[in-house]
C-alpha cells in the first residue's frame, strides 16, 4: 500500500499583527485534515483585543501615509514581489493548501498560479488610476484625484485559502490601503504565507495583518470597529447578512460576494464535448466547493438524455481520494472541507430524492476516513427543489430540462440566490446574445463556465453580492474620488 506524507513542517501557526507573528488572546484551535479527519496543526485564535491591535496598526500606516504617499510604481513593485514569493515557495504552499482544505495537489498549484497572476496584474495597474480635468471657465481649473479609503477589513472563506485572500489583498495594497484580514476557522493556515510574502516584499509593519478568529468574537469585533474604512466579505449569504448588518452603523463602503446557484444553459445545438470538458472543472473541481459551481444544468429536452449519460460517465470516471495522493492533473477529486458541509450536501440530495428526483450516480459518502462524497448526478429535478434553488457547495450536478428559450431564461433567473454567472452552450451567436441580455448574472460566458483572468471584472447580480473583485473595476472599489477646484 502506497503511503503519503500528510504532515506539515510546522504544527503551530501564529497570527500576524503589526509585523509580528504572535499568539492569540482566545487561545488555539485544532485544524483538521479533511482527508483523514485527524488533527493537522494548531492555529492561534484572535480575540477582540487582537483585532483592535491589528486595526490600530493598519490605521497608523494609513494616517502616516506610508502606503498612500509611496510612488505607485514602487507600491506596484512590492505587490508583484508578493507573487514572486509565492512562486518561489509554490511546493510548500500547495502542500499546505491540500492538507488543510482537501483539494488535490494539482488544484492547489493552479490556485497559487491564479493568485500570482493577481499580484502581477494589480501590481502593474498601481500606476493606472488617473483622475480627470473637469471643463470650466477661464477663471477656474477643476480636477479629480483618487485616494485610498483606508483600513480595509477583509473577511475570508476557507475554500481557496490563497486565491480568494489574494483577490482582496492585491487590490488593496496596489491602491494604498492597509489590510486587516480575518481568515476562516476551517482553513486558516495557508493564508499566513501571504503575511510572509508581504513581509519579504518590504511592506511596512501594519500594512498587512492576518489572523484567525471566531465569528462571534474576532469577527464581531472587526465588523463593528469604528476605525475601519472599508469592508470586503467573501462567503455565505447568512454570514454576510450578519457581518454587514453589524457594520451598517459605521457606513463603511463594502464589497460583497456570496456566490449562489449559477445556471448553465445547454441549447439543442450545444457542443456536448465542450460541455463535458467544462463540467469536469465546473461541477467537480474542489469537490464542487466554489462560488461558480455548475450546480444547475438546464438543457434542451432534445439533448437531455445524452447529456445525463455523459454527466454520469464523467462522474464515474473520477477517482476520489486524499488530495496529497493526487499527483499531476488527472481524473481525481479530493475531499470536502468538513463533515458538517458534507452532511448538508447529502441532506440536500436525500431531500431531492424524496421529492421525486433520481440520483443516477453518487449521492453518498465514501466508506473511508475523511470527508469524501461520491461525485453525484441528479435528474428529473424540479425547479422548486432545494438543489435547484440554493447553492449546493458540493460535488452535485442537477439536470433540468426546457422546451424553448423563454422557459430556459425563466429557469435560469428563477432562484433568488442566483446572479454570479451563467454558462451558455450554443453555436448560434444571436441566441448567445439573447441569453446575455435575458439572464440576470454578472458574467455570461459562451461555451465554457470558468473565468480565472485577473483582468476580467468579477461580481454578481441579485443576491450574489455587489462590487467588483477583479479587473480595473475592482480598484475603484478601494478608492474614493476627491474633487479639487482652483480659482485662477
Buried (B, 14 or more C-beta within 10 A) or exposed (E): EEEBEBEBEEEEBBBBBBBEBBBBBBEBBEBBBBBBBEEBBBBBBBBBEBBBBBBBBBBBBBEEEBBBEBEBEEBBBBBBBBBBBBBEBBEEBBBBBBBBBBBBBBBBBBBBBBBBBBBBBBBBBBBEBEEEEEEBEEEEBEBEBBBBBBBBBBBBBBBBBBBBBBBBBBBBBBBBBBBBBBBBBBBBBBBBBBBBBBBBBEBBBBBBBBBBBBBEBBBBBBBBBEBBBBBBBBBBBEBBBBBBEBBEEBEBBBBBBBBBBBBBBBBEEBBBEBBBBBBBBBBBBBBBBBBBBBBBBBBBEEBBEEBBEBBBEBBBEBEBBBBBBBEEEEEBBBBBBBBEBBBBBBEBBEEBBEBEBBBBBBBEBEEEEBBBBBBBBBBBBBBEBBBBBBBBBBBBBBBBBBEEBEBBBBBBBBBBBBBBBBBBBBEBEEBBEBBBEBBBBBBBBBBBBBBBEBEBBBBBBBBBBBBBBBBBBBBBBBBBEEEEEEEE
